[in-house]
Amino acid sequence: MGGPGSGLPRSLKHAMALAWRSRRAFLGTAAGAAAASLAARDAPASPHPRRLKLGLASYSLRKFSLDQAIDMCRAMDVRYITLKDVHLPLTASPEAIRAARAKIEAAGITIMGGGVIYMKSEDEARKAFEYARTAGLPVIVGSPDPGILDSVEKLVREYDIPVAIHNHGPEDKSYPAPQDVLRLVRARDRRLGVCMDVGHTVQAGVDPVKTVAECGDRLMDLHVKDLPSADPRSSSVEAGKGIVDLPGLVRALHQRGFAGHFALEYEINEDHPEVGIRESLAYLRGAIDAVESA
């Protein structure tokens, strides 16, 4: 495995090297907490819930039905979820959408949003907002075409549903990094903000830890993953095995009192993701516990 920040600009390499050393020093605490979290993953919930809302992007379970995904989340003590349309179709009837929401809530899982939802026209955007209102989504994780942002802003005001625009790295010509989202929404309604995809942010040559402060209250949601390198072609790895300074990210979010969804998005081994998801959640829970108890 290469060192932190390979393939990045020199300034970012230096910043990530510092973060890497900080992370190495931090891991003595975080790893112990992660191990405790892993051992307790099937135990009753702690009476002192974590302030940072660690959950799952349901895209991680895209090969499974909604019922299967709910059972898997319960087995892994996942309390928060962002729903991909494979589990809550955009084309479903209002009755089916409401029934799915009721089923998820009955399992003790809080729906934190839905997406990523792509919007290429005002008509598609309105359908997305109608879907979100029916489903009771607190936020739309979206990727609207920049040319329809005026329309999306009007819909945000009409429906009073925030939109967190998701960045997709160097291959995304509109939103490679969270800063590209900020540039387009900075002067708009405060309910237009950012869903930072942590892996894609690193692949775009940007430090996700610093991005937390840069986004401020425009940061509404995160899709969290780890990477073996910053190469845009690299696939993700289990949290804690890559170069991303996840403990530093947790610390930055804790310091800002972030109240949105800190959603693991596990993209590999899609047919059998449970082991990797459990391992990643254990690491992240350990990091959160270490930061919040410090």
Backbone bond lengths (Angstrom), bond angles and torsions (degrees), N, CA, C in turn:
res aa  C-N    CA-C-N  psi(-1)  N-CA   C-N-CA  omega(-1)  CA-C   N-CA-C  phi
1 M - - - 1.463 - - 1.521 108.88 -
2 G 1.318 118.86 135.69 1.446 121.85 179.79 1.510 110.85 -74.59
3 G 1.340 114.90 169.04 1.450 120.30 177.78 1.503 111.42 -72.08
4 P 1.343 117.34 175.77 1.439 120.92 -177.19 1.504 111.50 -67.79
5 G 1.344 116.70 134.63 1.448 121.70 170.25 1.501 115.38 81.82
6 S 1.358 120.42 15.18 1.447 120.23 179.07 1.507 109.71 -59.59
7 G 1.331 116.90 134.73 1.447 121.72 179.70 1.516 113.70 89.39
8 L 1.360 118.61 1.63 1.447 121.37 -177.92 1.524 110.62 -98.40
9 P 1.367 118.12 163.08 1.451 120.90 171.92 1.522 111.00 -57.03
10 R 1.367 115.73 154.67 1.458 119.24 -173.46 1.521 112.71 -58.81
11 S 1.352 117.27 -41.24 1.457 119.60 -178.81 1.518 111.85 -62.57
12 L 1.323 116.25 -39.46 1.459 119.30 179.88 1.521 110.71 -73.90
13 K 1.357 116.09 -34.89 1.463 118.59 176.00 1.531 110.29 -57.62
14 H 1.348 114.88 -42.68 1.466 118.72 -179.15 1.520 110.07 -64.36
15 A 1.334 116.79 -45.10 1.464 120.24 -179.43 1.519 111.13 -62.12
16 M 1.345 116.19 -41.58 1.461 119.04 -178.64 1.525 111.39 -71.92
17 A 1.346 116.41 -31.05 1.465 118.50 176.30 1.524 110.21 -63.95
18 L 1.341 116.12 -41.26 1.458 119.44 176.53 1.523 110.79 -63.36
19 A 1.345 115.16 -42.05 1.463 119.09 178.82 1.516 110.72 -63.62
20 W 1.339 116.40 -38.11 1.468 121.47 179.54 1.525 110.60 -61.48
21 R 1.358 115.92 -44.83 1.461 118.72 -179.97 1.528 110.33 -65.99
22 S 1.338 115.83 -39.69 1.457 119.56 176.73 1.517 110.82 -61.33
23 R 1.334 115.23 -41.69 1.457 120.18 -179.48 1.518 111.06 -64.78
24 R 1.354 116.25 -41.62 1.470 119.75 -179.69 1.529 109.73 -60.58
25 A 1.342 115.93 -41.55 1.456 119.21 179.27 1.517 111.49 -67.02
26 F 1.331 115.50 -32.84 1.470 121.84 -176.83 1.521 112.07 -74.34
27 L 1.332 116.42 -27.89 1.457 119.75 -168.49 1.517 114.35 -65.26
28 G 1.346 117.15 -24.27 1.455 117.89 177.29 1.513 110.99 -57.70
29 T 1.337 115.58 -38.67 1.457 119.91 177.22 1.517 111.10 -79.41
30 A 1.340 116.06 -49.01 1.469 119.96 -174.29 1.516 112.15 -64.03
31 A 1.337 116.40 -39.67 1.461 118.58 -177.13 1.524 110.87 -65.68
32 G 1.332 116.54 -39.38 1.454 118.60 178.27 1.514 111.68 -64.09
33 A 1.330 115.40 -40.54 1.458 118.94 177.99 1.512 110.93 -67.60
34 A 1.336 116.06 -36.85 1.473 119.48 178.37 1.515 110.66 -64.00
35 A 1.340 116.02 -41.53 1.464 118.68 179.59 1.524 110.64 -62.80
36 A 1.335 115.84 -39.45 1.459 118.84 177.99 1.515 110.76 -64.97
37 S 1.338 115.29 -39.01 1.467 119.26 178.72 1.520 110.73 -64.81
38 L 1.334 117.05 -41.27 1.456 120.76 179.89 1.524 110.80 -63.83
39 A 1.325 116.23 -41.42 1.465 119.55 -179.65 1.519 111.48 -66.68
40 A 1.331 115.56 -28.71 1.472 119.89 -175.61 1.518 113.01 -99.84
41 R 1.337 118.31 13.21 1.460 119.61 -169.84 1.528 112.52 -63.98
42 D 1.338 117.95 -24.63 1.455 119.57 178.89 1.529 112.06 -103.73
43 A 1.333 116.05 7.35 1.460 120.24 -179.38 1.526 109.86 -83.33
44 P 1.339 117.64 164.96 1.466 120.19 176.77 1.518 111.40 -58.26
45 A 1.318 116.00 154.14 1.460 121.43 -177.85 1.527 110.88 -62.73
46 S 1.331 115.32 147.80 1.462 120.31 177.08 1.522 109.78 -67.31
47 P 1.337 117.55 143.61 1.464 119.70 176.45 1.523 112.36 -70.66
48 H 1.332 117.19 -9.46 1.466 122.10 179.38 1.534 108.63 -117.60
49 P 1.333 117.82 86.97 1.464 120.08 -175.56 1.522 112.27 -64.82
50 R 1.310 114.99 149.94 1.456 120.35 177.27 1.523 109.84 -66.27
51 R 1.329 115.21 142.66 1.462 118.79 178.79 1.527 110.73 -72.72
52 L 1.326 117.16 -39.50 1.458 120.20 178.30 1.525 108.79 -75.24
53 K 1.314 115.83 125.88 1.468 121.46 -173.22 1.534 110.08 -83.86
54 L 1.320 115.47 84.10 1.457 121.52 176.88 1.526 109.62 -78.90
55 G 1.313 115.87 125.61 1.457 120.40 178.59 1.515 110.62 -147.85
56 L 1.319 115.68 -149.23 1.458 120.79 -171.90 1.527 110.27 -137.99
57 A 1.318 116.12 137.37 1.458 121.13 166.23 1.521 107.03 -81.02
58 S 1.321 117.52 124.17 1.466 119.15 -171.73 1.526 112.86 -67.60
59 Y 1.322 117.29 -10.37 1.463 120.25 171.75 1.529 110.56 -57.06
60 S 1.323 116.62 -26.57 1.468 121.46 177.52 1.519 111.71 -60.17
61 L 1.344 116.36 -24.74 1.466 122.32 -177.25 1.530 110.33 -116.33
62 R 1.310 115.91 35.58 1.473 121.69 -172.30 1.517 114.04 -65.63
63 K 1.315 118.96 -18.86 1.458 121.20 179.54 1.531 112.43 -88.41
64 F 1.333 116.59 3.93 1.454 120.59 -175.31 1.530 110.36 -120.07
65 S 1.318 115.77 153.63 1.462 121.16 177.81 1.523 109.84 -70.23
66 L 1.324 116.46 168.36 1.456 120.30 177.51 1.525 110.71 -60.26
67 D 1.323 117.79 -44.22 1.465 119.89 -179.99 1.531 111.13 -61.38
68 Q 1.330 116.58 -42.33 1.459 120.02 178.09 1.524 110.83 -64.72
69 A 1.331 116.63 -42.44 1.465 120.87 -180.00 1.525 110.93 -62.35
70 I 1.320 117.04 -40.21 1.464 120.39 178.03 1.523 110.31 -62.72
71 D 1.334 117.11 -45.65 1.468 120.58 179.39 1.527 111.12 -61.75
72 M 1.325 116.47 -40.84 1.466 120.19 179.93 1.522 110.72 -66.94
73 C 1.318 117.50 -40.09 1.466 120.36 178.17 1.526 110.93 -63.46
74 R 1.315 116.59 -42.34 1.464 119.12 178.78 1.525 111.12 -63.47
75 A 1.323 116.77 -40.01 1.468 120.24 -179.88 1.523 111.79 -66.13
76 M 1.345 116.72 -28.03 1.462 121.08 -178.77 1.528 112.07 -99.34
77 D 1.327 117.35 8.63 1.459 123.26 -179.92 1.531 111.61 56.75
78 V 1.320 115.44 42.30 1.466 121.47 174.86 1.524 107.97 -87.91
79 R 1.316 115.99 120.24 1.473 120.94 -174.91 1.522 112.92 -103.48
80 Y 1.349 117.08 -14.43 1.460 121.23 -175.91 1.527 109.16 -131.12
81 I 1.333 115.93 144.19 1.460 118.79 -177.77 1.523 111.05 -147.81
82 T 1.320 115.99 143.35 1.459 123.29 167.23 1.517 106.54 -108.35
83 L 1.328 116.09 124.90 1.461 120.89 -170.18 1.518 112.18 -91.60
84 K 1.312 115.57 128.01 1.461 121.92 169.30 1.526 107.55 -86.43
85 D 1.342 116.53 154.53 1.469 119.06 -173.92 1.524 113.57 -67.71
86 V 1.339 118.04 -11.19 1.461 119.42 173.19 1.529 110.52 -64.14
87 H 1.322 116.67 -26.40 1.465 121.89 179.72 1.528 112.79 -101.72
88 L 1.311 117.13 -20.58 1.464 121.74 177.03 1.526 107.06 -142.90
89 P 1.348 116.88 83.25 1.470 120.52 -170.47 1.529 113.18 -60.09
90 L 1.314 114.87 139.91 1.459 121.13 175.80 1.526 111.39 -61.33
91 T 1.323 116.24 -26.37 1.463 121.47 -176.41 1.524 113.29 -91.33
92 A 1.323 117.67 -0.32 1.465 120.57 -178.18 1.526 110.22 -67.56
93 S 1.313 115.76 154.55 1.458 120.60 177.57 1.528 109.70 -69.53
94 P 1.326 118.00 156.86 1.470 119.75 176.50 1.527 112.54 -55.01
95 E 1.332 116.77 -37.53 1.457 120.21 179.66 1.528 111.16 -64.62
96 A 1.329 116.12 -42.26 1.464 120.16 179.68 1.526 111.10 -67.67
97 I 1.309 117.07 -37.79 1.462 120.96 178.93 1.525 110.34 -64.60
98 R 1.319 115.86 -45.75 1.473 119.00 -179.66 1.530 111.21 -66.43
99 A 1.328 116.93 -36.16 1.467 120.18 178.42 1.524 110.74 -66.23
100 A 1.328 117.03 -39.66 1.463 120.50 178.76 1.519 110.48 -64.88
101 R 1.317 116.31 -42.61 1.462 119.43 178.77 1.528 110.58 -61.44
102 A 1.322 116.44 -44.79 1.464 119.80 179.88 1.524 111.19 -60.28
103 K 1.326 116.97 -39.18 1.467 121.61 179.88 1.534 110.92 -64.54
104 I 1.320 116.00 -41.92 1.466 120.78 179.95 1.522 110.16 -65.88
105 E 1.312 116.21 -45.80 1.466 119.99 -178.92 1.527 111.41 -65.79
106 A 1.338 117.11 -36.13 1.466 120.29 178.89 1.527 111.32 -63.47
107 A 1.336 116.93 -24.36 1.460 121.32 178.19 1.526 112.18 -84.05
108 G 1.338 117.58 2.09 1.462 120.89 178.77 1.513 113.64 82.26
109 I 1.329 116.80 21.14 1.464 121.79 -178.32 1.526 108.73 -108.91
110 T 1.318 116.43 130.24 1.458 122.29 179.03 1.518 110.12 -93.07
111 I 1.315 116.47 126.85 1.469 121.14 176.97 1.521 108.37 -80.99
112 M 1.330 116.24 119.67 1.459 121.62 -177.19 1.520 113.07 -97.64
113 G 1.317 117.06 -11.44 1.463 120.21 -179.73 1.509 109.97 164.03
114 G 1.318 115.39 -177.03 1.456 121.36 178.13 1.510 110.45 -139.65
115 G 1.337 116.40 142.16 1.453 119.68 177.52 1.519 112.28 147.73
116 V 1.290 114.96 -179.55 1.451 128.63 12.36 1.528 109.32 -77.88
117 I 1.367 115.62 134.79 1.451 122.41 177.13 1.523 107.75 -110.76
118 Y 1.321 115.78 123.00 1.464 121.20 -178.08 1.525 109.59 -92.12
119 M 1.325 116.10 138.70 1.468 122.02 -177.57 1.525 108.54 -134.71
120 K 1.324 115.21 111.66 1.468 119.70 -178.51 1.526 112.65 -105.27
121 S 1.325 116.52 -9.08 1.461 120.45 -179.13 1.514 109.06 -146.56
122 E 1.331 115.66 165.24 1.458 119.12 177.93 1.522 110.65 -63.62
123 D 1.329 117.52 -35.25 1.463 120.60 178.48 1.522 110.66 -63.45
124 E 1.345 117.52 -44.95 1.462 120.29 177.41 1.525 111.18 -62.73
125 A 1.328 116.40 -38.13 1.455 119.94 -179.82 1.526 110.74 -64.88
126 R 1.329 117.28 -44.22 1.465 119.50 179.62 1.527 110.91 -63.20
127 K 1.311 117.53 -40.30 1.460 119.86 177.22 1.532 110.80 -61.77
128 A 1.334 116.51 -37.62 1.469 120.07 178.49 1.525 110.90 -64.70
129 F 1.322 116.96 -39.94 1.465 120.11 179.74 1.528 111.34 -70.44
130 E 1.328 117.81 -37.11 1.463 120.60 176.18 1.528 110.23 -62.65
131 Y 1.325 115.58 -43.83 1.469 121.88 176.92 1.529 110.43 -59.44
132 A 1.340 115.98 -46.05 1.464 120.10 -178.27 1.521 111.28 -64.93
133 R 1.327 117.28 -38.68 1.464 119.68 179.01 1.529 110.60 -66.86
134 T 1.319 117.02 -42.40 1.464 120.32 179.26 1.522 111.27 -63.94
135 A 1.332 115.79 -40.52 1.466 120.75 -178.48 1.524 112.73 -79.32
136 G 1.322 117.26 -10.01 1.455 120.20 -177.66 1.515 112.79 69.36
137 L 1.336 117.05 32.53 1.464 120.26 -178.97 1.526 110.23 -72.08
138 P 1.324 118.74 129.23 1.460 120.16 178.12 1.517 113.09 -74.19
139 V 1.329 117.80 -19.09 1.460 122.00 178.56 1.523 108.98 -155.27
140 I 1.315 115.54 144.52 1.461 121.50 171.34 1.522 107.61 -96.88
141 V 1.314 117.00 120.77 1.464 121.33 169.86 1.517 105.41 -87.50
142 G 1.324 115.98 109.41 1.449 119.05 -168.34 1.503 114.39 -130.66
143 S 1.328 113.44 169.06 1.457 121.74 172.60 1.528 107.45 -138.09
144 P 1.345 116.08 76.71 1.462 118.83 179.27 1.527 111.14 -77.83
145 D 1.309 116.20 146.48 1.452 119.96 173.02 1.535 108.35 -60.40
146 P 1.351 116.69 133.06 1.475 117.86 -178.50 1.523 113.44 -55.06
147 G 1.329 116.92 -27.42 1.459 120.09 -178.90 1.516 114.48 -69.06
148 I 1.337 118.26 -14.20 1.467 120.12 -179.66 1.534 111.80 -112.20
149 L 1.323 117.32 17.24 1.464 119.17 -178.02 1.526 112.30 -63.39
150 D 1.333 117.93 -31.21 1.469 119.14 175.36 1.526 110.12 -60.24
151 S 1.333 116.12 -44.83 1.464 120.52 179.39 1.523 111.39 -66.16
152 V 1.332 116.60 -41.43 1.466 120.30 179.48 1.525 110.40 -63.01
153 E 1.317 116.81 -40.53 1.464 120.22 178.46 1.532 110.86 -61.66
154 K 1.330 117.05 -41.35 1.468 120.54 177.13 1.526 111.06 -62.78
155 L 1.342 116.38 -39.37 1.456 120.07 179.59 1.529 111.46 -69.17
156 V 1.315 117.21 -36.67 1.467 120.79 174.94 1.525 109.95 -57.22
157 R 1.318 116.56 -42.75 1.461 120.85 179.96 1.533 111.16 -71.40
158 E 1.324 116.50 -38.80 1.464 120.45 -178.55 1.524 111.70 -67.45
159 Y 1.332 116.60 -44.78 1.464 120.95 -174.32 1.531 112.72 -95.16
160 D 1.324 117.28 -13.97 1.465 122.70 -175.66 1.528 110.99 55.99
161 I 1.320 115.66 44.06 1.465 122.04 175.85 1.530 107.68 -121.73
162 P 1.331 118.64 119.90 1.464 120.56 179.57 1.531 111.77 -67.17
163 V 1.316 115.37 155.67 1.462 122.87 174.49 1.522 108.36 -122.92
164 A 1.327 116.79 120.94 1.461 123.30 175.04 1.523 107.54 -101.88
165 I 1.319 116.52 110.09 1.462 120.69 -175.40 1.525 109.67 -81.44
166 H 1.311 114.69 127.64 1.472 123.90 -173.92 1.527 109.92 -90.75
167 N 1.334 115.72 130.99 1.477 119.56 174.83 1.525 110.03 -91.16
168 H 1.335 115.90 146.72 1.468 120.05 -174.48 1.534 113.60 -124.66
169 G 1.334 117.86 21.45 1.453 119.68 172.70 1.520 114.28 81.62
170 P 1.336 116.62 -170.96 1.462 121.29 -172.41 1.525 114.97 -57.80
171 E 1.319 117.99 -27.41 1.461 119.67 -179.35 1.528 112.41 -77.58
172 D 1.310 117.52 -12.11 1.462 122.89 179.20 1.526 108.14 -88.21
173 K 1.319 117.56 109.13 1.464 121.19 -176.15 1.519 112.61 -72.85
174 S 1.322 117.69 -19.92 1.464 120.81 -178.75 1.521 112.61 -95.53
175 Y 1.338 117.05 -43.70 1.458 121.37 -173.49 1.533 110.95 -135.42
176 P 1.330 118.92 68.79 1.469 119.45 178.06 1.525 112.95 -64.54
177 A 1.333 116.45 -40.83 1.459 121.76 -175.63 1.529 109.38 -132.08
178 P 1.332 117.61 161.90 1.467 119.49 177.41 1.525 113.11 -56.01
179 Q 1.324 117.24 -32.89 1.460 120.77 -179.51 1.530 111.20 -63.62
180 D 1.326 117.04 -29.38 1.461 120.17 176.84 1.523 111.02 -70.07
181 V 1.329 116.25 -33.32 1.458 120.28 173.47 1.525 109.81 -67.47
182 L 1.323 116.53 -47.26 1.460 120.70 -178.77 1.517 112.07 -56.66
183 R 1.310 115.76 -41.69 1.466 120.21 -178.64 1.527 111.21 -57.95
184 L 1.336 116.73 -33.74 1.462 120.69 -175.76 1.525 113.39 -91.16
185 V 1.334 118.21 -19.09 1.466 119.32 -176.92 1.521 113.52 -112.49
186 R 1.314 117.20 -6.06 1.471 120.62 -171.79 1.535 113.16 -53.54
187 A 1.336 116.47 -39.74 1.468 120.40 -177.18 1.526 112.25 -93.74
188 R 1.320 117.31 7.79 1.461 121.05 -176.20 1.531 111.37 -101.62
189 D 1.312 115.71 -178.74 1.457 123.09 178.69 1.526 110.59 -49.22
190 R 1.347 117.13 138.73 1.460 121.21 -176.15 1.521 112.66 -64.90
191 R 1.329 116.99 -13.20 1.465 120.21 178.69 1.522 112.36 -84.52
192 L 1.311 117.18 2.79 1.468 121.97 169.53 1.522 107.32 -99.71
193 G 1.322 116.34 119.53 1.452 119.11 -174.63 1.516 112.60 -146.36
194 V 1.324 115.81 -150.33 1.462 123.25 -168.44 1.520 111.37 -123.43
195 C 1.325 115.94 135.37 1.461 121.99 159.83 1.527 105.82 -106.69
196 M 1.323 117.10 106.12 1.462 120.04 -178.52 1.523 110.39 -80.88
197 D 1.339 115.82 115.05 1.456 120.07 168.19 1.520 106.56 -83.21
198 V 1.320 116.12 110.40 1.465 121.23 -170.60 1.519 111.37 -62.64
199 G 1.327 117.46 -44.09 1.458 119.96 -179.50 1.514 112.18 -64.04
200 H 1.324 117.50 -47.75 1.456 121.12 179.70 1.530 111.42 -64.42
201 T 1.330 116.36 -30.29 1.468 119.63 177.87 1.522 110.42 -64.93
202 V 1.329 116.65 -45.16 1.466 120.37 177.09 1.523 110.42 -63.29
203 Q 1.324 117.33 -41.79 1.462 120.78 179.36 1.524 112.19 -64.61
204 A 1.327 117.14 -24.66 1.467 121.40 176.99 1.526 111.99 -83.69
205 G 1.344 117.38 0.84 1.454 120.99 177.41 1.514 114.14 85.76
206 V 1.327 117.20 24.70 1.464 121.99 -175.09 1.525 109.43 -122.06
207 D 1.323 116.49 143.50 1.456 122.80 179.78 1.535 109.03 -83.52
208 P 1.335 119.12 114.65 1.470 120.01 -178.72 1.516 113.52 -65.99
209 V 1.339 118.61 -28.76 1.465 120.46 179.68 1.522 110.01 -65.36
210 K 1.321 117.58 -47.36 1.464 121.32 177.95 1.520 111.57 -66.25
211 T 1.329 115.43 -29.92 1.458 119.79 -178.44 1.524 111.87 -64.10
212 V 1.326 117.77 -29.30 1.468 120.68 178.34 1.522 110.20 -56.63
213 A 1.335 116.84 -47.94 1.465 120.44 179.71 1.528 111.14 -69.45
214 E 1.335 116.89 -38.27 1.461 120.11 -178.98 1.525 111.41 -63.63
215 C 1.306 117.20 -36.62 1.466 120.77 -178.15 1.520 112.28 -79.22
216 G 1.320 117.53 -30.89 1.454 119.92 -178.33 1.517 111.16 57.18
217 D 1.341 115.56 -134.78 1.466 118.47 -177.15 1.527 112.92 -79.02
218 R 1.331 117.01 0.41 1.467 119.23 172.47 1.527 111.46 -77.06
219 L 1.331 117.40 -15.35 1.459 120.73 176.77 1.520 108.41 -79.42
220 M 1.322 116.39 111.54 1.453 121.99 -173.96 1.524 113.78 -109.22
221 D 1.329 117.62 -20.49 1.462 120.67 -169.85 1.523 107.90 -162.07
222 L 1.326 117.28 153.29 1.455 121.36 174.71 1.514 110.35 -134.80
223 H 1.332 115.98 141.57 1.459 123.28 165.81 1.520 105.88 -107.64
224 V 1.327 115.98 117.46 1.462 121.67 -168.49 1.513 110.41 -105.95
225 K 1.322 115.87 131.01 1.460 121.69 173.47 1.516 108.91 -152.54
226 D 1.324 116.42 164.46 1.460 122.78 177.05 1.522 107.92 -116.03
227 L 1.336 115.84 156.89 1.464 121.63 -175.18 1.526 110.45 -132.83
228 P 1.335 117.22 147.19 1.459 119.22 175.57 1.523 112.46 -75.35
229 S 1.334 117.83 -22.40 1.459 123.38 177.17 1.517 107.83 -159.85
230 A 1.332 116.13 171.86 1.459 120.47 179.59 1.528 112.25 -88.18
231 D 1.305 117.50 3.89 1.460 121.34 177.84 1.533 108.93 -59.10
232 P 1.345 117.74 126.93 1.473 119.80 -179.92 1.520 114.08 -57.29
233 R 1.338 116.97 -19.77 1.469 120.40 -179.53 1.523 112.68 -88.68
234 S 1.333 116.79 -4.98 1.468 119.12 -175.28 1.518 110.84 -75.01
235 S 1.331 114.52 146.30 1.455 120.95 174.71 1.520 108.44 -89.46
236 S 1.321 116.98 169.77 1.454 119.53 -179.10 1.527 111.15 -84.82
237 V 1.323 114.65 166.75 1.465 122.90 176.50 1.526 107.82 -131.39
238 E 1.326 116.53 171.99 1.456 120.08 177.96 1.535 109.72 -60.91
239 A 1.318 115.71 144.60 1.464 120.83 -179.59 1.521 110.35 -56.26
240 G 1.330 115.48 130.94 1.450 121.29 -179.38 1.506 114.48 97.74
241 K 1.336 117.56 -10.68 1.469 120.87 -179.09 1.527 113.11 -99.66
242 G 1.330 117.27 -5.14 1.455 120.41 -173.93 1.515 113.41 -113.90
243 I 1.326 115.56 -155.76 1.464 122.03 -173.82 1.524 113.31 -96.97
244 V 1.320 118.65 -10.12 1.461 120.58 -174.57 1.527 110.04 -72.54
245 D 1.309 116.16 133.52 1.470 121.41 -179.18 1.522 108.89 -80.82
246 L 1.316 116.42 74.88 1.457 121.26 -177.84 1.530 112.54 -67.76
247 P 1.343 120.20 -40.34 1.469 118.51 174.65 1.528 112.01 -59.91
248 G 1.348 116.87 -39.77 1.460 119.66 177.36 1.517 111.72 -64.48
249 L 1.320 116.23 -37.34 1.461 120.89 177.84 1.528 110.45 -64.76
250 V 1.330 116.45 -45.27 1.467 120.78 177.61 1.528 109.97 -58.98
251 R 1.314 116.76 -43.68 1.464 120.89 -178.79 1.536 110.57 -62.74
252 A 1.337 115.94 -43.45 1.470 119.67 -179.40 1.526 111.19 -63.90
253 L 1.323 117.28 -41.39 1.468 120.88 178.78 1.526 110.81 -66.99
254 H 1.327 116.19 -39.61 1.459 120.57 178.65 1.527 110.42 -62.40
255 Q 1.316 116.60 -43.51 1.461 120.87 -179.07 1.521 111.92 -63.68
256 R 1.318 117.55 -31.09 1.462 121.48 179.93 1.522 112.35 -88.66
257 G 1.322 117.99 -5.09 1.459 120.22 -178.09 1.520 111.92 65.88
258 F 1.321 116.83 38.56 1.466 121.54 -177.27 1.525 110.60 -59.75
259 A 1.337 116.33 129.68 1.462 120.97 -174.87 1.525 113.09 -112.23
260 G 1.327 117.40 2.05 1.450 120.39 -178.43 1.523 112.51 -85.34
261 H 1.326 115.12 -163.78 1.460 120.86 -175.87 1.526 110.54 -91.01
262 F 1.312 116.28 127.47 1.460 124.33 174.29 1.527 105.25 -102.81
263 A 1.326 115.96 85.04 1.463 121.73 -166.05 1.526 112.06 -100.33
264 L 1.319 116.25 116.70 1.455 119.86 170.63 1.522 109.42 -63.51
265 E 1.328 116.12 128.96 1.463 120.64 172.42 1.530 107.26 -118.02
266 Y 1.306 115.02 101.54 1.466 121.97 -175.48 1.525 107.89 -97.61
267 E 1.319 116.41 112.39 1.463 120.04 -168.37 1.523 114.12 -103.96
268 I 1.332 118.49 -10.28 1.461 120.36 -174.89 1.526 110.66 -98.95
269 N 1.344 114.58 164.58 1.469 121.47 176.95 1.525 110.87 50.45
270 E 1.333 115.40 52.72 1.460 120.46 -170.06 1.526 114.09 -64.08
271 D 1.325 118.07 -23.88 1.465 119.79 179.06 1.530 112.55 -79.47
272 H 1.327 117.25 -27.05 1.469 122.09 -179.50 1.536 109.10 -139.99
273 P 1.329 117.42 69.39 1.463 119.42 -173.60 1.530 115.35 -87.46
274 E 1.346 117.67 -5.65 1.457 119.06 -168.14 1.527 113.40 -59.10
275 V 1.339 117.34 -45.38 1.460 120.00 -176.24 1.522 110.43 -62.57
276 G 1.331 116.50 -45.68 1.462 120.33 -179.92 1.509 112.82 -66.17
277 I 1.325 116.91 -37.25 1.466 120.01 177.44 1.521 110.00 -65.34
278 R 1.350 116.59 -45.53 1.466 119.97 179.26 1.537 110.68 -59.46
279 E 1.312 115.98 -45.11 1.461 119.89 -178.79 1.526 110.44 -62.60
280 S 1.334 116.15 -43.31 1.464 120.62 -179.05 1.519 111.27 -66.53
281 L 1.327 117.00 -43.25 1.460 120.08 178.74 1.523 111.31 -63.59
282 A 1.334 116.79 -39.45 1.465 120.16 179.34 1.526 110.62 -61.56
283 Y 1.336 115.95 -43.65 1.467 119.63 179.04 1.531 110.45 -62.63
284 L 1.328 116.33 -46.81 1.466 120.27 -177.41 1.526 111.25 -67.30
285 R 1.323 117.11 -39.26 1.467 119.65 176.19 1.530 110.80 -61.63
286 G 1.325 115.52 -40.45 1.457 119.54 178.37 1.515 111.86 -63.38
287 A 1.329 116.53 -42.87 1.454 120.70 178.64 1.521 110.85 -63.76
288 I 1.335 116.96 -42.82 1.464 120.45 179.54 1.518 110.65 -64.68
289 D 1.337 117.45 -45.29 1.458 121.21 179.89 1.535 110.94 -60.07
290 A 1.332 115.70 -41.65 1.470 119.56 -179.01 1.519 111.00 -64.57
291 V 1.334 116.92 -42.57 1.458 121.02 -179.43 1.535 111.37 -69.39
292 E 1.329 116.34 -45.09 1.457 119.53 -174.06 1.535 112.52 -74.54
293 S 1.315 116.89 -20.43 1.471 119.02 178.67 1.527 112.51 -94.06
294 A 1.331 116.30 -6.29 1.475 119.64 -177.29 1.536 110.66 -71.95
